[in-house]
Structure formats: C-alpha cells, structure tokens
C-alpha cells in the first residue's frame, strides 16, 4: 500500500481534542521501558521532546528522570493544551514549551532527543531527521517511536474497527489516517541513510492495541 499523507500539523479543534485525550498508560509504560532497555545507565541533563503534542510524555519524562526538557511543536493549539497540563503538573521549571515549525535550527544541543507518533505527519521525512540531527552532539541519545504502515487499507480499517471501536468517530478517523500516513521499515532505513544517521531500526512485532510500531534508537 502506498503512503497516504495527512496534515503535517494538528491544528483543528476536533483533532486537538483527540490528541489531548489519547494518553495511553500502555504506551507510556512502553516509552519508559525502551528508555531503560537502551539507555538504562545514562543521564539526560537536557532533553528535546520533538513534536511534543499536548505534552503528556514530556511530563512523564520529567517526573521519572532528572532532566530539563524543551518541548517543541509547530501547532499553537496543541501547545496551549500542553502548557495547561504542564502547569497543572507543577513542572513549569522543568519543561519549557516552544512553538517552532520543522525544519528548524536553534542554538541548543541535547543529551536526549525523542519523538513519539510524529514522523508519519511529515510529508518530507528529511525535515524530521535533519531537525533531529541539527540538535545532536557527541553522545546524544535518540529514541523515535511511530506506527508501522499496514499492508492495505483493509488491514488498517480492521485494526481501527477492532481496537478503537469504543472511541469517538473523530478518534477512529485520526487513528486510521495515521496508519495510512505511516512508514514501512525499509523506508525509515533509507531515510536514516540519506540523513547519515547511524541508528538502529526495530519493529515491535507484539501488537499494542492492534498497532505495530517502528522503533529507531541509538547514540551519536
């Protein structure tokens, strides 16, 4: 199945509402498990949450690691929600929200860069990987997790109908469109080669709520 693009920014109210209420404890546990698996002995004084959305994972990381986080996204609407959540969590001193549209270059290098469920939003994935590369230094740890594109629209629809049946129509639509916009393993491998980033690429073959995932990780 060829990739079907979706909007690069989540910037309309219904989609922002879906994102704001899509936090999954299973996915949160998986995020922390991957950090422990790949970077268990590492510390991250300065982290970048690239395409942070409504800030749930920046909050999670700040609560579990002693790190200062720049949470960056291109959508002002999702950042409004992120700021509110961060404030409610009492983490304004640890998490700094910035509105920047990728590709961007700021005068900052990070110890840890992560991005969750965002690669598939990019029409040109070069912009995604180059932005990450722009903010690395020797020793930077990288973790990217995103959904894996199914082999057909029929499979994508079956996944959504089976595992998202209790969700709103908007939520189901967003999940379906995200699957169609996602990448295959081989495509991500080629993207990394083009960006000259030597990182590991893995597929999570045990489906989480019906979805399979691509994990990219490593150290610069």
N, C-alpha and C positions, 0 to 999 in steps of 0.2 A: 504494500500500500504506500502510495506517495504521501508525503507530508502535506497537511492542510493547515495553513497559517491561521493564527488567531491574533487579536490585537496585542501589541507589544506592552501596552500599559493597562493596568486595571484601574480605570478612571471613570466608570459609570456606577451610580449608587447601588444597583442590584448586585453587581459583581463584587463591589467592595464589601457589601453586607455578607455575601457568601464567604469571602476570604476572611472576614473578621470573625466568623463563627465556624471556621473549618479546622480549628486546632484539634489534633488527634493525639491522645496520650500514647498510642502505639507508635506513631511516627516520632513523637518526642523521645520516647524510650529508644527507638532505633537510632535517632540522631546522636544521643549520648553514648549509646553502645558503640557506634562507629568511631567516635572520638576516642573512647577508651581502647578500642581494638587497634587503631592505627597510631595514636599519639598519647598513649597512657602515661608516659613519663615526662611529657612536655608541659611547659607553662606558656601562657599566651598573654603577656602584659598588654598587648594592643591587638584587637581583632577587628575584622571587617565583615559585617553582615551585608553582603552584596545582593540587592533586590530583597530587602528585608520585609516587604509587605507590611502587615499590621503589627509587626514587632514581637510576635509570640516567641520566636526562637532566640532572639536577642535577649529577651527576658529570661528564658530558660538557661541560656549560657551564662548570663551574668549571675544568676542565682546558684550555679553549680561550679563555676570557675572564677578565679580571681583575675578578671580581665576587664579592660576598658574597651567598649565597643562603639565603633562608628556604624550606625545603621542607616544604610543608604538605599533610596528608591527614587524612581522617576515620577511617581504618582503622588500628587499633593493630597488626594483624597485618602489613600491608604495611610499616608503618613500622619494625617490628622487622627486616625484611629490608633496608630502606633504610639503617638505622643500621649494620648489619653491612657492607654494601657500601661505604658512605662511610668507615667506619673502615679497611677493607682498602685503600681508595684513598688513605688518608692525608690526607683532606680535612675532618676534623672542625673545623678552624679556619675553613674557607670555607663549609661547608654546615651550617645549623642546622635540625634536624628539629623540627616542631611538630605535635601532634595536635589538629586543630580540625575541627569538622563544619560545613560550609557550610549556610546563610549565616552568616558571622562578620564581626566588625569588631575589628581590633586597631589599636593606636596606631602605625601604620607606613605610610609611603608609599614606593613603589618606582619605580626608574628603568626597570625592565623587568619585565613580568608575562607569563608564558607558561603555557599549559596544553595538554597533549597527550593525545589519546584519552580525554578525561574528560567533555566536555559531554554526550555521549549517556547517561551514567549518571544525570543529573539528571532526576527526574520533573517538576520545575518549573524550567525553564531560567532563570527570573527570578532564582532564588537564585544561579545560576552567574554571570550577568553583573553582578548587583548587588554580589556579593562582590568581583569584579574592580574595579568602579567605586569601591567603598569605599576602595581602596588605591592610587588613582592621584593624581597631581599634574600640574601643567602640565609637559608634556614627556614623560610616561610613555609608553613604547613597549609595545605589546601584540601578542602572537602566539598565536593559538589554532588548533590543527590537530586535526581529528577526521574520522572516516569519514563518507561520504555514504550515506544510506539507498538501497538499490536499489529498483527499481520493484515488485518482487514477492518473495515468499518463495522462489519457484523460482529467481530470479536469485541471491538470497543463498546458497541451497544450492549452486548451481552454482559460485559463486566459492569457497566453502569446500571443496567436493569437488575442485576443480581445483588450487587453490593451497595448501591446507592438508592435502592428502591424507597427507603423511608425518608429520603431527603426531598427538599423542595424542587420544583421544576427548574428553577434557576440554578440550583446546586448541581443537579444532574446534567444540565446543559453545559455548565462550566467544566465538569469532570470529563464529559465526552469530548468537548473541543480541545481540552488539554491533552488527552490521549492522542488525538489525531495530529496535534501540533508537535508532539514529542519526537525524539530521535531514536534511531537504532544504534546498537553498539558500534557497528562499523563506521557510522557517520561521526560519532564522537571521537573515535580513534583518529580519524582523518583530520578532524578539527584540531585536535591536540598536536598532530604532526605539523599542520600548517602554522600553528601558533608557536611551534618549537617549545612546547611544554612537555617534559618527560614525566608523565603522571600515570598511575595505574588506573585501569578501567575494569570494573567488575559489574556483573549482572546479579542482582538479588533474585535467585530463582524460586525462593519460597515466597509466594504471593502474599502481600499485605493488603487485606481487604480487597482482594481480587486484582490488585495492581502489581506489576513487576517494575523494578527500578534499576537505573544505571547509577553506579557509584564511581566517582572519579576522586582519587586521593593521592597524596604524595607530598614530597618536600622539595623545594627549590634548591 
